Amino acid sequence: MSFTLSSGVAERRPASRWPLLALIALSVAPIAASYFTYYVVKPGGAHTTGDLLAIRPLPNLPARAANGQAVDLRSLRGKWVLLSVADAQCDSRCGNNLFTLQQVRIAQGREMGRIERLLLVRNGLPQRLPDAASGVQVWHDRGGLAARLPVPQQTDASRFLYVIDPLGNQVLRYRDDTEPRALIRELGKLLKNNRGLG
């Protein structure tokens, strides 16, 4: 009878490198993906419907409210201001702008108390205003604030709607034919992301 002696040492197989390589690939993949996305796909910047303005304070030029009281933009500090410019006769464009501002404010729901609407009239106060003007601050622009609003060349300020932040800075400008839903959406984001501002 013959016996074989076992050495007691298990025969070692060469360890597989695949788990190590998989671990390295999982570690490197997010970094490689970010470089690929940034340098090859090139994600676009944030898109707004309105024109982002150079954020700077508008001058506190004198105006006169409908009740004859002297006012300026300091009286609206702490509120987001939706500003429209018109002439005293408040034509159909003026009426459409007032209606848009009314809808934009109402659409903000619980946040609408943070918004003030301002109609800046260049040549005297209007005798009649459309129903959409209810609750709007109507000021006779005696100090020329409308002329200080940023407009593209060869364009009048009455063709735009302006957003002024609670610190009195010009922030955004929208063409008066902007789809109201876009303005509602963007103003909603502004209010949500700037709760501490006003």
VOGU-3710 file (C-alpha; in Angstrom, 3 decimals, decimal comma):
1> msftlssgva> 0,000/0,000/0,000  1,389/3,337/-0,898  0,710/6,656/0,789  1,132/10,158/-0,633  2,043/12,880/1,738  0,215/16,112/1,313  2,261/19,212/1,913  -0,746/20,873/3,680  -0,245/23,977/1,597  -3,032/24,709/-0,848
11> errpasrwpl> -1,911/25,314/-4,319  -2,185/29,076/-5,012  -3,815/30,296/-8,160  -2,784/33,650/-9,564  -5,271/36,293/-8,305  -7,489/37,923/-10,932  -6,773/41,603/-11,644  -10,294/42,345/-12,876  -11,721/43,489/-9,524  -8,839/45,919/-9,082
21> lalialsvap> -9,225/47,288/-12,605  -12,992/47,655/-12,124  -12,433/49,589/-8,897  -9,985/51,965/-10,624  -12,411/52,457/-13,538  -15,256/53,305/-11,168  -13,055/55,865/-9,428  -11,867/57,539/-12,607  -15,174/57,468/-14,575  -16,837/60,537/-12,953
31> iaasyftyyv> -13,735/62,679/-13,475  -13,387/61,563/-17,099  -17,102/62,205/-17,699  -16,882/65,721/-16,287  -13,896/66,586/-18,496  -15,645/65,111/-21,527  -18,815/67,076/-20,785  -16,982/70,350/-20,230  -14,521/70,204/-23,139  -16,488/68,217/-25,734
41> vkpggahttg> -20,220/68,640/-25,054  -19,813/72,222/-23,763  -23,019/72,754/-21,779  -24,723/76,071/-22,493  -25,200/78,720/-19,839  -28,463/79,521/-18,142  -31,040/80,810/-20,584  -33,435/83,610/-19,797  -36,132/85,052/-22,000  -35,400/88,552/-20,757
51> dllairplpn> -32,212/90,561/-21,093  -30,022/90,429/-18,004  -29,028/94,036/-17,284  -25,876/95,338/-15,645  -27,000/95,180/-12,030  -26,761/98,705/-10,717  -29,065/101,016/-8,785  -31,490/103,191/-10,670  -31,342/106,848/-9,639  -33,905/108,078/-7,119
61> lparaangqa> -35,254/110,768/-9,416  -38,372/112,685/-8,373  -41,830/111,663/-9,495  -45,363/112,513/-8,417  -47,954/109,908/-7,451  -51,565/110,094/-8,614  -52,532/111,661/-5,259  -50,013/114,478/-5,828  -47,459/113,183/-3,312  -43,759/113,449/-4,174
71> vdlrslrgkw> -42,243/109,971/-4,542  -39,147/108,189/-5,813  -37,901/104,600/-5,994  -36,834/104,610/-2,329  -40,513/104,350/-1,387  -40,630/100,914/-3,063  -37,534/99,463/-1,388  -38,042/95,966/-0,082  -40,319/94,977/-2,984  -39,658/93,506/-6,407
81> vllsvadaqc> -40,900/96,126/-8,861  -42,377/95,373/-12,280  -42,024/98,636/-14,186  -43,722/99,778/-17,365  -43,343/103,144/-19,108  -46,160/104,926/-20,966  -47,402/108,288/-22,148  -50,397/110,000/-20,558  -52,933/108,680/-23,064  -52,112/105,037/-22,109
91> dsrcgnnlft> -52,673/103,480/-25,545  -53,307/99,801/-26,326  -49,646/98,900/-25,719  -49,863/100,499/-22,281  -53,062/98,545/-21,550  -51,492/95,266/-22,712  -48,417/95,862/-20,557  -50,567/96,580/-17,502  -52,566/93,406/-18,129  -49,340/91,358/-18,460
101> lqqvriaqgr> -47,965/92,772/-15,214  -51,258/92,004/-13,470  -51,187/88,385/-14,665  -47,522/87,922/-13,776  -48,133/89,161/-10,238  -51,290/87,078/-9,683  -49,548/83,953/-11,007  -46,987/84,139/-8,181  -49,683/83,057/-5,720  -48,573/83,449/-2,097
111> emgrierlll> -45,501/85,374/-3,233  -47,426/88,150/-5,005  -47,261/90,362/-1,910  -43,529/90,721/-2,574  -44,231/92,380/-5,938  -45,179/95,988/-6,681  -46,291/97,193/-10,127  -45,287/100,653/-11,286  -46,499/102,604/-14,318  -44,130/105,467/-15,017
121> vrnglpqrlp> -45,892/108,120/-17,124  -43,713/110,595/-18,999  -45,992/113,533/-19,759  -48,558/114,015/-17,037  -50,880/111,600/-15,321  -53,428/109,740/-17,473  -57,092/110,668/-17,176  -58,304/107,099/-17,694  -56,616/103,752/-17,185  -57,767/100,225/-18,041
131> daasgvqvwh> -59,087/97,889/-15,340  -55,729/96,097/-15,255  -54,279/99,228/-13,634  -56,087/98,446/-10,390  -53,502/98,331/-7,599  -50,736/99,752/-9,805  -48,571/102,625/-8,584  -48,989/105,352/-11,239  -46,280/108,013/-11,186  -45,743/111,128/-13,281
141> drgglaarlp> -42,052/110,889/-14,235  -40,957/114,441/-13,409  -37,265/113,629/-12,994  -36,668/111,724/-16,233  -36,258/108,219/-14,808  -37,737/106,680/-17,975  -34,919/108,250/-19,988  -32,373/106,531/-17,704  -33,747/103,031/-18,271  -31,481/100,907/-20,481
151> vpqqtdasrf> -32,902/100,399/-23,972  -31,342/99,136/-27,202  -30,578/101,811/-29,786  -33,514/103,221/-31,712  -36,016/101,749/-29,222  -38,356/103,357/-26,727  -38,589/102,340/-23,065  -42,340/101,789/-23,481  -41,522/98,676/-25,553  -40,118/96,913/-22,485
161> lyvidplgnq> -41,074/95,674/-19,033  -38,413/96,047/-16,343  -37,695/94,105/-13,160  -36,147/96,073/-10,289  -34,912/94,223/-7,221  -35,782/95,171/-3,602  -32,531/97,150/-3,303  -33,475/99,408/-6,243  -31,191/97,738/-8,807  -32,187/97,193/-12,422
171> vlryrddtep> -32,086/93,432/-13,031  -33,990/92,301/-16,129  -35,662/93,770/-19,196  -38,354/92,016/-21,247  -39,793/93,006/-24,601  -43,457/93,916/-24,257  -44,400/91,048/-26,593  -42,713/88,425/-24,384  -44,851/85,361/-23,722  -46,278/86,005/-20,217
181> ralirelgkl> -45,636/82,386/-19,178  -41,902/82,908/-19,624  -41,982/86,046/-17,505  -44,062/84,267/-14,836  -41,616/81,351/-14,721  -38,488/83,508/-14,516  -39,899/85,878/-11,916  -40,968/82,850/-9,872  -37,377/81,593/-9,888  -36,102/85,027/-8,868
191> lknnrglg> -38,485/85,152/-5,923  -37,660/81,601/-4,868  -33,885/82,055/-5,040  -33,860/85,469/-3,336  -36,138/85,022/-0,343  -33,823/86,978/1,946  -33,697/89,950/-0,407  -37,350/90,910/-0,322
//
